[in-house]
């Protein structure tokens, strides 16, 4: 077994990425404080050809040196917009017939492993503040919620870890060919 060199990985150029068919997933980061988390989510979005990221509220935006440290250029490939108000963003996406889901622990949440995607739908996933999660007002506007099952003593995961887990799971379920 031999580790592959970077030039053997078949990575897309920025232009190729921009022109590629995207995974029908949009990410919404609401009031994310950590620039590391924001950059990590950009990098995950790049890896899975995510359509777009909405940065809402206090979530910082590129260009930013600290975001760049973890994004490693993904802010140049993944489309993004900043919106001040996450509730207006949710309403906008729902008016476009996009299914909006909060990643949060709520009554009647779907456990991630039980959530069934519809391949003809586009999904927007909301990830909330590192301390407070997705606001109750945002949850109330969503079409549903997904919960990542956790068995330990903690009741939450880092937002960038949560995004990676959920995006990978939905990516697989959407039957994308790798």
PyMOL commands that set and color helices and strands:
alter all, ss='L'
color gray80, all
select helices_A, chain A and resi 6-8+14-19+35-47+65-71+74-76+86-95+112-114+136-141+159-173
alter helices_A, ss='H'
color red, helices_A
select strands_A, chain A and resi 23-30+50-56+80-83+99-103+110-111+123-127+144-147
alter strands_A, ss='S'
color yellow, strands_A
deselect
rebuild
show_as cartoon
